[in-house]
Amino acid sequence: MSMLKEIPLFQGLNEEQLNFLTPMISRFTYPKGSVLITQGEHSTALFIVIQGELKVTAVGPEGKQTLLAFLGKNSFVGELSLLDDGPRSATVQTTVETETLLITQDVFNRFVESFPEALLPMLRIMASRLRDLDDMVCSLATLDVYGRVCKHLLKYAKEENGILVVQRRFTQEEIAEMIGSSREMVSRIMQGLSFGGYIDYDGRRRIMILNKLPERW
């Protein structure tokens, strides 16, 4: 229950609801490289990351793979499978040993039948994920490569001691795949940001955003 209280999806639940849900949730640990979800398959489970990291990818109609996201602690994936029986829209794989909680569609339905008032707050959290997807699609359609790089850095940055720090150490290949560009272009943009004094690296090789990123290259 203490874990559930830290997860945004369940933070709106009261003690009675958490007590009902907790015994029905399964807990699994997967080694690095494990595939939890395969694009196109039919399965009905929501995964919540307790420790570790998941990589989300999708293959388009032309066979090109796109890196959609990295999900860390307290993130969740597979929420649509709780609401319908459609095929999975992406593949989800562990990048390191990862501990998860698993909620099946059957468990979710039993919970909602017992506590229908809890559904709306949970749907609001799920809707925020759809907004993030819409925002990513809009960025790909309207921003140039420079703008997409800057937006990517800001998306994964959190303030530490008054400085924005990108929490994950992305490779340039990962950034390029996530924003729909080439590694060479991303490298040039990152060098320009570094030379201009906009970004630097801390002792853990994380990107620090030192100044407001310029609107154009």
N, CA, C and O of each residue as an XYZ file, in Angstrom:
868
protein
N       0.820     -1.199      0.000
C       0.000      0.000      0.000
C       0.862      1.260      0.000
O       0.510      2.253     -0.637
N       1.987      1.223      0.711
C       2.865      2.397      0.747
C       3.381      2.726     -0.644
O       3.550      3.898     -0.979
N       3.634      1.699     -1.465
C       4.056      1.926     -2.847
C       2.949      2.594     -3.650
O       3.202      3.544     -4.391
N       1.722      2.100     -3.503
C       0.599      2.640     -4.272
C       0.377      4.118     -3.971
O       0.023      4.888     -4.863
N       0.582      4.511     -2.730
C       0.363      5.906     -2.348
C       1.319      6.860     -3.050
O       1.018      8.046     -3.185
N       2.476      6.357     -3.501
C       3.462      7.198     -4.176
C       3.205      7.304     -5.676
O       3.813      8.134     -6.351
N       2.319      6.479     -6.194
C       2.083      6.428     -7.636
C       0.965      7.398     -8.005
O      -0.140      7.286     -7.473
N       1.227      8.353     -8.907
C       0.207      9.366     -9.246
C      -1.153      8.775     -9.624
O      -2.190      9.360     -9.309
N      -1.156      7.625    -10.294
C      -2.414      7.021    -10.729
C      -3.328      6.687     -9.562
O      -4.548      6.651     -9.728
N      -2.759      6.442     -8.378
C      -3.547      6.017     -7.222
C      -3.574      7.030     -6.086
O      -4.124      6.745     -5.022
N      -3.001      8.186     -6.286
C      -2.902      9.144     -5.190
C      -4.251      9.715     -4.763
O      -4.372     10.273     -3.672
N      -5.258      9.578     -5.613
C      -6.583     10.067     -5.251
C      -7.421      9.055     -4.504
O      -8.559      9.351     -4.140
N      -6.883      7.850     -4.260
C      -7.657      6.798     -3.603
C      -7.573      6.924     -2.082
O      -6.553      7.343     -1.534
N      -8.677      6.551     -1.407
C      -8.674      6.582      0.055
C      -8.211      5.226      0.608
O      -7.919      4.298     -0.147
N      -8.151      5.137      1.941
C      -7.628      3.928      2.577
C      -8.465      2.696      2.242
O      -7.913      1.624      1.991
N      -9.774      2.835      2.237
C     -10.647      1.701      1.934
C     -10.390      1.178      0.524
O     -10.313     -0.031      0.304
N     -10.259      2.095     -0.422
C     -10.016      1.699     -1.810
C      -8.648      1.041     -1.973
O      -8.515      0.047     -2.688
N      -7.634      1.592     -1.311
C      -6.297      1.011     -1.380
C      -6.267     -0.376     -0.736
O      -5.612     -1.285     -1.246
N      -6.967     -0.534      0.367
C      -7.030     -1.832      1.031
C      -7.689     -2.885      0.144
O      -7.305     -4.054      0.171
N      -8.664     -2.476     -0.628
C      -9.346     -3.396     -1.541
C      -8.434     -3.789     -2.696
O      -8.392     -4.952     -3.097
N      -7.709     -2.815     -3.225
C      -6.918     -3.033     -4.434
C      -5.596     -3.754     -4.167
O      -5.171     -4.585     -4.968
N      -4.955     -3.442     -3.058
C      -3.597     -3.933     -2.802
C      -3.440     -5.451     -2.908
O      -2.504     -5.897     -3.572
N      -4.294     -6.267     -2.298
C      -4.081     -7.718     -2.368
C      -4.225     -8.308     -3.770
O      -3.787     -9.433     -4.009
N      -4.827     -7.574     -4.694
C      -5.077     -8.110     -6.031
C      -4.000     -7.713     -7.042
O      -4.057     -8.110     -8.205
N      -3.027     -6.934     -6.595
C      -1.964     -6.487     -7.489
C      -0.776     -7.437     -7.397
O      -0.351     -7.809     -6.303
N      -0.248     -7.823     -8.544
C       0.914     -8.717     -8.590
C       2.191     -7.893     -8.702
O       2.192     -6.778     -9.223
N       3.278     -8.475     -8.199
C       4.568     -7.786     -8.210
C       5.607     -8.678     -8.881
O       5.792     -9.828     -8.481
N       6.290     -8.146     -9.910
C       7.247     -8.939    -10.674
C       8.540     -8.154    -10.868
O       8.540     -6.924    -10.920
N       9.638     -8.892    -10.975
C      10.926     -8.308    -11.331
C      11.389     -8.951    -12.635
O      11.405    -10.176    -12.758
N      11.770     -8.110    -13.618
C      12.175     -8.590    -14.937
C      13.640     -8.233    -15.183
O      14.065     -7.127    -14.851
N      14.414     -9.146    -15.758
C      15.810     -8.830    -16.089
C      15.895     -7.851    -17.260
O      14.915     -7.634    -17.973
N      17.062     -7.271    -17.444
C      17.291     -6.353    -18.561
C      16.990     -7.044    -19.887
O      17.360     -8.198    -20.100
N      16.310     -6.315    -20.776
C      15.997     -6.846    -22.097
C      14.705     -7.622    -22.179
O      14.379     -8.155    -23.239
N      13.950     -7.703    -21.083
C      12.676     -8.428    -21.099
C      11.612     -7.622    -21.839
O      11.502     -6.411    -21.652
N      10.832     -8.296    -22.674
C       9.729     -7.653    -23.388
C       8.444     -7.870    -22.591
O       7.978     -9.001    -22.444
N       7.880     -6.784    -22.081
C       6.652     -6.877    -21.297
C       5.414     -6.820    -22.177
O       4.416     -7.490    -21.913
N       5.493     -6.008    -23.227
C       4.370     -5.823    -24.145
C       4.913     -5.841    -25.565
O       5.967     -5.266    -25.836
N       4.195     -6.499    -26.477
C       4.584     -6.535    -27.880
C       3.521     -5.851    -28.725
O       2.334     -6.155    -28.612
N       3.953     -4.931    -29.566
C       3.031     -4.203    -30.431
C       2.192     -5.177    -31.259
O       2.723     -6.113    -31.856
N       0.882     -4.948    -31.289
C      -0.023     -5.767    -32.083
C      -0.642     -6.929    -31.347
O      -1.633     -7.494    -31.810
N      -0.077     -7.303    -30.200
C      -0.637     -8.430    -29.456
C      -1.869     -7.992    -28.673
O      -2.086     -6.799    -28.460
N      -2.661     -8.946    -28.252
C      -3.817     -8.673    -27.412
C      -3.503     -9.161    -25.993
O      -3.356    -10.361    -25.766
N      -3.404     -8.245    -25.061
C      -3.200     -8.593    -23.664
C      -3.862     -7.523    -22.819
O      -4.130     -6.420    -23.296
N      -4.123     -7.851    -21.566
C      -4.904     -6.944    -20.719
C      -4.221     -6.763    -19.372
O      -4.626     -7.359    -18.374
N      -3.188     -5.941    -19.352
C      -2.489     -5.686    -18.103
C      -1.850     -4.304    -18.126
O      -1.341     -3.853    -19.152
N      -1.886     -3.656    -16.995
C      -1.220     -2.375    -16.773
C       0.034     -2.630    -15.950
O      -0.027     -3.301    -14.920
N       1.169     -2.100    -16.395
C       2.425     -2.230    -15.670
C       2.790     -0.894    -15.031
O       2.677      0.157    -15.662
N       3.225     -0.943    -13.782
C       3.679      0.245    -13.056
C       5.120      0.012    -12.622
O       5.429     -1.016    -12.019
N       5.996      0.953    -12.924
C       7.409      0.805    -12.605
C       7.656      1.184    -11.147
O       7.353      2.301    -10.726
N       8.210      0.244    -10.383
C       8.593      0.508     -9.001
C      10.069      0.872     -8.935
O      10.469      1.767     -8.191
N      10.865      0.173     -9.716
C      12.296      0.443     -9.796
C      12.792     -0.019    -11.154
O      12.411     -1.094    -11.617
N      13.640      0.781    -11.805
C      14.173      0.401    -13.107
C      13.687      1.334    -14.202
O      13.383      2.499    -13.947
N      13.615      0.815    -15.427
C      13.254      1.661    -16.563
C      12.694      0.805    -17.696
O      13.154     -0.309    -17.946
N      11.695      1.355    -18.371
C      11.094      0.727    -19.542
C      11.316      1.608    -20.763
O      11.295      2.835    -20.668
N      11.530      0.975    -21.903
C      11.657      1.674    -23.186
C      10.437      1.349    -24.028
O      10.068      0.183    -24.167
N       9.807      2.379    -24.592
C       8.599      2.198    -25.388
C       8.910      2.529    -26.846
O       9.365      3.633    -27.148
N       8.669      1.586    -27.743
C       8.926      1.789    -29.170
C       7.712      1.344    -29.974
O       6.886      0.563    -29.501
N       7.621      1.854    -31.196
C       6.545      1.448    -32.092
C       7.085      1.390    -33.509
O       7.965      2.168    -33.878
N       6.559      0.472    -34.299
C       6.935      0.324    -35.699
C       5.791      0.842    -36.565
O       4.646      0.417    -36.412
N       6.112      1.772    -37.487
C       5.109      2.356    -38.349
C       4.767      1.478    -39.528
O       5.351      0.408    -39.698
N       3.814      1.923    -40.357
C       3.370      1.138    -41.516
C       4.496      0.799    -42.492
O       4.440     -0.222    -43.177
N       5.523      1.658    -42.555
C       6.627      1.419    -43.480
C       7.753      0.606    -42.845
O       8.798      0.404    -43.463
N       7.545      0.142    -41.620
C       8.537     -0.697    -40.963
C       9.595      0.051    -40.176
O      10.521     -0.570    -39.655
N       9.482      1.373    -40.074
C      10.465      2.154    -39.324
C      10.112      2.173    -37.844
O       8.974      2.456    -37.468
N      11.105      1.866    -37.004
C      10.882      1.881    -35.561
C      11.108      3.277    -34.999
O      12.070      3.955    -35.361
N      10.216      3.697    -34.115
C      10.323      4.993    -33.459
C      10.412      4.790    -31.957
O       9.643      4.024    -31.376
N      11.347      5.477    -31.340
C      11.490      5.446    -29.885
C      10.550      6.496    -29.299
O      10.718      7.691    -29.545
N       9.568      6.053    -28.532
C       8.533      6.960    -28.047
C       8.841      7.544    -26.673
O       8.601      8.728    -26.432
N       9.374      6.718    -25.771
C       9.572      7.220    -24.405
C      10.420      6.263    -23.594
O      10.563      5.086    -23.926
N      10.985      6.807    -22.509
C      11.586      6.015    -21.444
C      10.751      6.277    -20.193
O      10.460      7.428    -19.870
N      10.370      5.223    -19.498
C       9.517      5.348    -18.322
C      10.263      4.881    -17.083
O      10.762      3.757    -17.032
N      10.332      5.756    -16.084
C      11.033      5.433    -14.850
C      10.093      5.188    -13.694
O       8.918      4.877    -13.888
N      10.613      5.328    -12.496
C       9.874      5.022    -11.272
C       8.533      5.740    -11.206
O       8.440      6.937    -11.481
N       7.493      4.990    -10.836
C       6.113      5.459    -10.668
C       5.389      5.727    -11.977
O       4.230      6.143    -11.963
N       6.052      5.497    -13.117
C       5.377      5.611    -14.409
C       4.569      4.349    -14.669
O       4.794      3.317    -14.037
N       3.625      4.438    -15.602
C       2.816      3.271    -15.932
C       2.634      3.178    -17.445
O       2.774      4.164    -18.168
N       2.320      1.976    -17.901
C       2.129      1.741    -19.323
C       1.133      0.607    -19.504
O       1.066     -0.308    -18.684
N       0.361      0.672    -20.580
C      -0.634     -0.358    -20.860
C      -2.018     -0.012    -20.368
O      -2.886     -0.880    -20.273
N      -2.232      1.268    -20.050
C      -3.506      1.659    -19.457
C      -4.707      1.447    -20.375
O      -5.808      1.169    -19.900
N      -4.501      1.578    -21.689
C      -5.625      1.412    -22.606
C      -6.175     -0.012    -22.584
O      -7.351     -0.229    -22.875
N      -5.329     -0.978    -22.239
C      -5.787     -2.369    -22.200
C      -6.785     -2.601    -21.072
O      -7.511     -3.595    -21.087
N      -6.831     -1.701    -20.097
C      -7.819     -1.819    -19.037
C      -9.202     -1.379    -19.501
O     -10.217     -1.726    -18.897
N      -9.222     -0.606    -20.586
C     -10.474     -0.008    -21.035
C     -11.049     -0.662    -22.282
O     -12.251     -0.567    -22.530
N     -10.206     -1.327    -23.073
C     -10.719     -1.998    -24.267
C      -9.907     -3.266    -24.513
O      -8.966     -3.573    -23.781
N     -10.291     -3.991    -25.554
C      -9.619     -5.247    -25.904
C      -8.827     -5.113    -27.200
O      -8.573     -6.107    -27.880
N      -8.437     -3.895    -27.540
C      -7.698     -3.665    -28.772
C      -6.260     -4.139    -28.674
O      -5.766     -4.402    -27.578
N      -5.578     -4.253    -29.819
C      -4.178     -4.678    -29.825
C      -3.276     -3.609    -29.223
O      -3.610     -2.425    -29.222
N      -2.131     -4.044    -28.711
C      -1.167     -3.111    -28.133
C      -0.620     -2.192    -29.219
O      -0.345     -2.633    -30.334
N      -0.465     -0.914    -28.886
C      -0.023      0.074    -29.862
C       1.491      0.249    -29.886
O       2.011      0.948    -30.756
N       2.213     -0.372    -28.948
C       3.663     -0.216    -28.877
C       4.282     -1.423    -28.190
O       3.594     -2.229    -27.562
N       5.598     -1.526    -28.325
C       6.364     -2.569    -27.632
C       7.063     -1.945    -26.431
O       7.601     -0.841    -26.524
N       7.057     -2.645    -25.314
C       7.653     -2.145    -24.076
C       8.681     -3.153    -23.590
O       8.384     -4.339    -23.442
N       9.900     -2.667    -23.342
C      11.015     -3.534    -22.979
C      11.809     -2.907    -21.843
O      11.915     -1.684    -21.764
N      12.362     -3.725    -20.971
C      13.190     -3.204    -19.883
C      14.582     -2.853    -20.396
O      15.138     -3.572    -21.226
N      15.143     -1.755    -19.907
C      16.514     -1.368    -20.256
C      17.501     -1.782    -19.171
O      18.703     -1.878    -19.416
N      16.985     -2.026    -17.975
C      17.767     -2.528    -16.842
C      16.850     -3.476    -16.079
O      15.669     -3.586    -16.407
N      17.373     -4.157    -15.075
C      16.488     -4.969    -14.244
C      15.404     -4.067    -13.660
O      15.700     -3.021    -13.083
N      14.162     -4.478    -13.812
C      13.045     -3.592    -13.495
C      11.995     -4.317    -12.654
O      11.580     -5.432    -12.971
N      11.582     -3.660    -11.586
C      10.525     -4.189    -10.721
C       9.222     -3.474    -11.039
O       9.186     -2.247    -11.134
N       8.154     -4.244    -11.204
C       6.876     -3.658    -11.589
C       5.742     -4.199    -10.727
O       5.848     -5.258    -10.108
N       4.664     -3.438    -10.712
C       3.375     -3.924    -10.241
C       2.511     -4.162    -11.468
O       2.635     -3.447    -12.462
N       1.636     -5.161    -11.408
C       0.804     -5.511    -12.557
C      -0.655     -5.560    -12.123
O      -1.013     -6.199    -11.134
N      -1.486     -4.863    -12.899
C      -2.930     -4.871    -12.660
C      -3.612     -5.380    -13.924
O      -3.429     -4.815    -15.002
N      -4.393     -6.440    -13.794
C      -5.096     -6.997    -14.953
C      -6.420     -6.265    -15.171
O      -6.913     -5.558    -14.293
N      -6.969     -6.451    -16.347
C      -8.258     -5.841    -16.663
C      -9.348     -6.362    -15.726
O     -10.238     -5.610    -15.331
N      -9.280     -7.641    -15.372
C     -10.271     -8.216    -14.461
C     -10.216     -7.548    -13.091
O     -11.251     -7.216    -12.513
N      -9.008     -7.353    -12.577
C      -8.851     -6.680    -11.280
C      -9.373     -5.252    -11.360
O     -10.074     -4.788    -10.460
N      -9.027     -4.556    -12.443
C      -9.470     -3.168    -12.610
C     -10.995     -3.090    -12.656
O     -11.591     -2.209    -12.037
N     -11.624     -4.009    -13.386
C     -13.087     -4.009    -13.487
C     -13.734     -4.270    -12.129
O     -14.728     -3.632    -11.780
N     -13.178     -5.195    -11.373
C     -13.724     -5.480    -10.040
C     -13.581     -4.271     -9.125
O     -14.472     -3.973     -8.330
N     -12.455     -3.581     -9.245
C     -12.242     -2.391     -8.425
C     -13.248     -1.298     -8.788
O     -13.845     -0.686     -7.902
N     -13.436     -1.053    -10.075
C     -14.351      0.002    -10.515
C     -15.794     -0.334    -10.158
O     -16.567      0.557     -9.806
N     -16.162     -1.600    -10.243
C     -17.516     -2.003     -9.858
C     -17.765     -1.750     -8.371
O     -18.878     -1.404     -7.976
N     -16.730     -1.923     -7.552
C     -16.866     -1.706     -6.114
C     -16.765     -0.232     -5.736
O     -17.407      0.220     -4.788
N     -15.946      0.519     -6.492
C     -15.732      1.941     -6.193
C     -15.831      2.769     -7.474
O     -14.821      3.289     -7.950
N     -17.027      2.896     -8.035
C     -17.158      3.649     -9.296
C     -16.716      5.101     -9.187
O     -16.321      5.711    -10.181
N     -16.781      5.654     -7.985
C     -16.380      7.055     -7.806
C     -14.879      7.247     -7.983
O     -14.417      8.372     -8.176
N     -14.118      6.164     -7.919
C     -12.659      6.271     -8.071
C     -12.230      6.319     -9.530
O     -11.078      6.637     -9.824
N     -13.137      6.009    -10.445
C     -12.762      5.913    -11.854
C     -12.373      7.264    -12.452
O     -11.373      7.353    -13.164
N     -13.143      8.314    -12.176
C     -12.899      9.610    -12.810
C     -11.515     10.168    -12.483
O     -10.819     10.599    -13.403
N     -11.074     10.181    -11.210
C      -9.713     10.668    -10.939
C      -8.638      9.861    -11.670
O      -7.647     10.429    -12.129
N      -8.824      8.557    -11.782
C      -7.841      7.730    -12.473
C      -7.844      8.020    -13.968
O      -6.787      8.039    -14.600
N      -9.031      8.245    -14.539
C      -9.117      8.569    -15.957
C      -8.461      9.914    -16.263
O      -7.908     10.103    -17.347
N      -8.518     10.831    -15.330
C      -7.866     12.129    -15.535
C      -6.354     11.962    -15.642
O      -5.706     12.606    -16.467
N      -5.800     11.092    -14.802
C      -4.359     10.825    -14.885
C      -4.026     10.160    -16.211
O      -3.040     10.517    -16.855
N      -4.842      9.197    -16.623
C      -4.619      8.532    -17.907
C      -4.724      9.523    -19.067
O      -3.973      9.433    -20.039
N      -5.661     10.466    -18.958
C      -5.840     11.456    -20.019
C      -4.598     12.326    -20.187
O      -4.306     12.790    -21.289
N      -3.870     12.545    -19.096
C      -2.652     13.354    -19.198
C      -1.629     12.678    -20.096
O      -0.837     13.355    -20.750
N      -1.636     11.340    -20.134
C      -0.733     10.611    -21.020
C      -1.105     10.859    -22.479
O      -0.229     10.997    -23.332
N      -2.395     10.915    -22.761
C      -2.842     11.189    -24.129
C      -2.478     12.609    -24.538
O      -2.153     12.862    -25.698
N      -2.532     13.533    -23.586
C      -2.120     14.910    -23.881
C      -0.633     14.970    -24.229
O      -0.226     15.710    -25.124
N       0.167     14.189    -23.516
C       1.601     14.145    -23.818
C       1.828     13.623    -25.231
O       2.690     14.126    -25.951
N       1.056     12.612    -25.627
C       1.183     12.060    -26.976
C       0.787     13.089    -28.025
O       1.460     13.237    -29.045
N      -0.312     13.803    -27.770
C      -0.737     14.860    -28.693
C       0.333     15.937    -28.816
O       0.594     16.445    -29.906
N       0.948     16.281    -27.689
C       1.986     17.300    -27.682
C       3.197     16.849    -28.493
O       3.803     17.650    -29.205
N       3.554     15.557    -28.386
C       4.683     15.037    -29.148
C       4.393     15.076    -30.641
O       5.253     15.463    -31.432
N       3.190     14.678    -31.027
C       2.819     14.703    -32.444
C       2.828     16.128    -32.975
O       3.287     16.375    -34.090
N       2.318     17.072    -32.174
C       2.302     18.473    -32.582
C       3.723     19.004    -32.756
O       3.993     19.756    -33.693
N       4.631     18.620    -31.863
C       6.017     19.071    -31.958
C       6.675     18.565    -33.232
O       7.392     19.305    -33.905
N       6.428     17.301    -33.560
C       7.007     16.737    -34.775
C       6.491     17.450    -36.019
O       7.197     17.567    -37.020
N       5.250     17.924    -35.941
C       4.630     18.541    -37.115
C       4.962     20.016    -37.259
O       4.972     20.534    -38.375
N       5.236     20.710    -36.147
C       5.354     22.169    -36.208
C       6.731     22.728    -35.881
O       7.044     23.845    -36.293
N       7.565     21.988    -35.152
C       8.862     22.516    -34.753
C       9.973     22.007    -35.659
O       9.902     20.891    -36.172
N      11.016     22.841    -35.857
C      12.189     22.357    -36.579
C      13.019     21.482    -35.645
O      12.673     21.321    -34.474
N      14.101     20.924    -36.152
C      14.893     19.982    -35.357
C      15.433     20.648    -34.094
O      15.419     20.048    -33.019
N      15.905     21.879    -34.221
C      16.431     22.585    -33.058
C      15.359     22.711    -31.978
O      15.611     22.446    -30.803
N      14.167     23.118    -32.391
C      13.077     23.268    -31.427
C      12.712     21.955    -30.763
O      12.390     21.920    -29.575
N      12.764     20.868    -31.535
C      12.421     19.563    -30.975
C      13.475     19.091    -29.974
O      13.136     18.471    -28.966
N      14.760     19.382    -30.247
C      15.818     19.033    -29.299
C      15.617     19.793    -27.986
O      15.673     19.200    -26.909
N      15.386     21.084    -28.075
C      15.205     21.897    -26.871
C      13.984     21.440    -26.077
O      14.032     21.361    -24.850
N      12.903     21.142    -26.769
C      11.689     20.701    -26.076
C      11.917     19.357    -25.399
O      11.404     19.112    -24.307
N      12.684     18.490    -26.044
C      12.997     17.186    -25.453
C      13.784     17.360    -24.158
O      13.473     16.717    -23.156
N      14.798     18.222    -24.167
C      15.598     18.445    -22.970
C      14.750     19.000    -21.829
O      14.882     18.571    -20.683
N      13.887     19.946    -22.145
C      13.047     20.549    -21.116
C      12.033     19.558    -20.559
O      11.696     19.614    -19.376
N      11.546     18.654    -21.399
C      10.551     17.671    -20.958
C      11.100     16.773    -19.862
O      10.377     16.416    -18.932
N      12.373     16.406    -19.962
C      12.962     15.470    -19.013
C      13.795     16.167    -17.931
O      14.524     15.511    -17.187
N      13.686     17.487    -17.848
C      14.477     18.237    -16.866
C      13.673     18.535    -15.606
O      12.469     18.786    -15.663
N      14.366     18.501    -14.465
C      13.787     18.882    -13.193
C      14.762     19.818    -12.481
O      15.975     19.740    -12.677
N      14.211     20.699    -11.653
C      15.061     21.677    -10.976
C      15.801     21.032     -9.811
O      15.208     20.338     -8.985
N      17.109     21.276     -9.762
C      17.945     20.839     -8.661
C      18.852     21.998     -8.268
O      19.690     22.432     -9.059
N      18.685     22.497     -7.055
C      19.502     23.616     -6.558
C      19.449     24.813     -7.501
O      20.461     25.468     -7.749
N      18.259     25.087     -8.021
C      18.069     26.253     -8.867
C      18.463     26.066    -10.322
O      18.391     27.014    -11.105
N      18.882     24.852    -10.703
C      19.296     24.586    -12.085
C      18.464     23.439    -12.643
O      18.225     22.444    -11.959
N      18.027     23.582    -13.888
C      17.300     22.498    -14.543
C      18.290     21.420    -14.973
O      19.281     21.706    -15.646
N      18.011     20.179    -14.577
C      18.894     19.065    -14.901
C      18.080     17.975    -15.597
O      17.053     17.533    -15.082
N      18.542     17.547    -16.764
C      17.897     16.444    -17.475
C      18.204     15.167    -16.703
O      19.366     14.795    -16.539
N      17.158     14.502    -16.233
C      17.331     13.417    -15.275
C      17.927     12.148    -15.877
O      18.579     11.373    -15.177
N      17.706     11.938    -17.159
C      18.246     10.727    -17.781
C      19.416     11.087    -18.688
O      19.401     12.134    -19.336
N      20.433     10.222    -18.739
C      21.585     10.454    -19.616
C      21.289      9.861    -20.990
O      21.599      8.701    -21.261
N      20.691     10.669    -21.840
C      20.339     10.227    -23.184
C      21.574     10.196    -24.080
O      22.440     11.066    -23.990
N      21.643      9.190    -24.940
C      22.637      9.232    -26.004
C      22.091     10.105    -27.128
O      20.885     10.339    -27.213
N      22.984     10.584    -27.987
C      22.519     11.392    -29.111
C      21.678     10.563    -30.074
O      20.773     11.087    -30.723
N      21.978      9.270    -30.166
C      21.154      8.396    -31.011
C      19.734      8.300    -30.473
O      18.777      8.304    -31.248
N      19.586      8.213    -29.152
C      18.253      8.131    -28.548
C      17.473      9.417    -28.773
O      16.292      9.380    -29.118
N      18.137     10.560    -28.577
C      17.453     11.835    -28.809
C      17.012     11.938    -30.264
O      15.887     12.349    -30.548
N      17.896     11.566    -31.181
C      17.577     11.646    -32.599
C      16.366     10.790    -32.940
O      15.488     11.222    -33.687
N      16.317      9.578    -32.395
C      15.197      8.693    -32.713
C      13.902      9.201    -32.106
O      12.834      9.032    -32.694
N      13.983      9.819    -30.937
C      12.775     10.295    -30.274
C      12.196     11.544    -30.923
O      10.992     11.784    -30.839
N      13.044     12.342    -31.572
C      12.543     13.585    -32.183
C      12.449     13.498    -33.700
O      12.061     14.467    -34.352
N      12.801     12.344    -34.270
C      12.694     12.178    -35.714
C      13.758     12.911    -36.489
O      13.446     13.593    -37.466
N      15.022     12.788    -36.077
C      16.113     13.464    -36.760
C      17.295     12.503    -36.877
O      17.168     11.308    -36.611
N      18.452     13.049    -37.282
C      19.665     12.242    -37.392
C      20.576     12.512    -36.206
O      20.490     13.570    -35.582
N      21.450     11.560    -35.892
C      22.389     11.751    -34.802
C      23.331     12.905    -35.099
O      23.703     13.653    -34.194
N      23.724     13.056    -36.371
C      24.643     14.124    -36.747
C      24.028     15.501    -36.485
O      24.703     16.403    -35.989
N      22.754     15.655    -36.817
C      22.092     16.933    -36.583
C      21.966     17.218    -35.092
O      22.198     18.342    -34.648
N      21.600     16.205    -34.325
C      21.498     16.379    -32.876
C      22.856     16.742    -32.291
O      22.936     17.594    -31.407
N      23.922     16.109    -32.770
C      25.268     16.408    -32.285
C      25.627     17.868    -32.532
O      26.174     18.529    -31.649
N      25.325     18.374    -33.722
C      25.648     19.775    -34.035
C      24.874     20.731    -33.133
O      25.413     21.735    -32.668
N      23.604     20.408    -32.893
C      22.783     21.278    -32.052
C      23.275     21.260    -30.605
O      23.341     22.306    -29.959
N      23.615     20.087    -30.101
C      24.107     19.987    -28.731
C      25.437     20.724    -28.572
O      25.664     21.375    -27.553
N      26.311     20.626    -29.566
C      27.573     21.357    -29.525
C      27.324     22.860    -29.510
O      27.967     23.597    -28.762
N      26.390     23.307    -30.336
C      26.076     24.728    -30.374
C      25.518     25.230    -29.053
O      25.861     26.328    -28.613
N      24.666     24.443    -28.419
C      24.114     24.825    -27.121
C      25.207     24.873    -26.060
O      25.198     25.740    -25.185
N      26.151     23.933    -26.144
C      27.248     23.902    -25.187
C      28.182     25.088    -25.378
O      28.539     25.758    -24.408
N      28.583     25.356    -26.626
C      29.475     26.479    -26.904
C      28.827     27.817    -26.563
O      29.511     28.766    -26.182
N      27.515     27.885    -26.702
C      26.806     29.127    -26.400
C      26.556     29.340    -24.922
O      26.035     30.382    -24.525
N      26.921     28.360    -24.095
C      26.742     28.504    -22.654
C      25.344     28.191    -22.175
O      24.990     28.517    -21.042
N      24.538     27.561    -23.023
C      23.165     27.236    -22.623
C      23.095     25.939    -21.819
O      22.251     25.803    -20.934
N      23.972     24.994    -22.122
C      23.978     23.724    -21.401
C      25.397     23.371    -20.975
O      26.378     23.867    -21.530
N      25.477     22.504    -19.977
C      26.757     21.951    -19.534
C      26.458     20.578    -18.946
O      25.310     20.133    -18.958
N      27.475     19.914    -18.436
C      27.291     18.576    -17.877
C      27.766     18.554    -16.434
O      28.775     19.171    -16.092
N      27.016     17.823    -15.572
C      27.440     17.709    -14.183
C      28.369     16.506    -14.023
O      28.739     15.867    -15.008
N      28.743     16.200    -12.778
C      29.685     15.118    -12.532
C      29.163     13.755    -12.907
O      29.944     12.814    -13.046
N      27.857     13.621    -13.074
C      27.251     12.352    -13.473
C      26.941     12.331    -14.974
O      26.232     11.448    -15.455
N      27.474     13.301    -15.699
C      27.294     13.439    -17.147
C      25.840     13.684    -17.526
O      25.403     13.323    -18.619
N      25.095     14.302    -16.608
C      23.746     14.713    -16.942
C      23.782     16.128    -17.502
O      24.637     16.930    -17.126
N      22.863     16.428    -18.391
C      22.812     17.745    -19.016
C      22.180     18.747    -18.059
O      21.093     18.516    -17.530
N      22.871     19.859    -17.842
C      22.338     20.961    -17.052
C      21.961     22.102    -17.991
O      22.752     22.487    -18.851
N      20.767     22.637    -17.830
C      20.309     23.771    -18.633
C      20.602     25.041    -17.830
O      19.920     25.345    -16.851
N      21.619     25.763    -18.260
C      22.122     26.896    -17.480
C      21.380     28.191    -17.784
O      21.216     29.035    -16.903
N      20.934     28.351    -19.017
C      20.235     29.561    -19.425
C      19.015     29.182    -20.252
O      18.922     28.073    -20.778
N      18.084     30.121    -20.356
C      16.894     29.875    -21.163
C      17.321     29.559    -22.598
O      18.082     30.304    -23.215
N      16.821     28.450    -23.104
C      17.203     28.033    -24.451
C      16.651     29.012    -25.472
O      15.484     29.393    -25.383
N      17.468     29.434    -26.449
C      17.000     30.399    -27.447
C      15.887     29.802    -28.301
O      15.811     28.584    -28.461
N      15.036     30.643    -28.842
C      13.878     30.179    -29.587
C      14.240     29.639    -30.958
O      13.481     28.863    -31.539
N      15.380     30.036    -31.475
C      15.778     29.541    -32.788
C      17.292     29.397    -32.853
O      18.025     29.997    -32.066
N      17.741     28.596    -33.800
C      19.175     28.314    -33.957
C      19.887     29.455    -34.636
O      21.097     29.388    -34.849
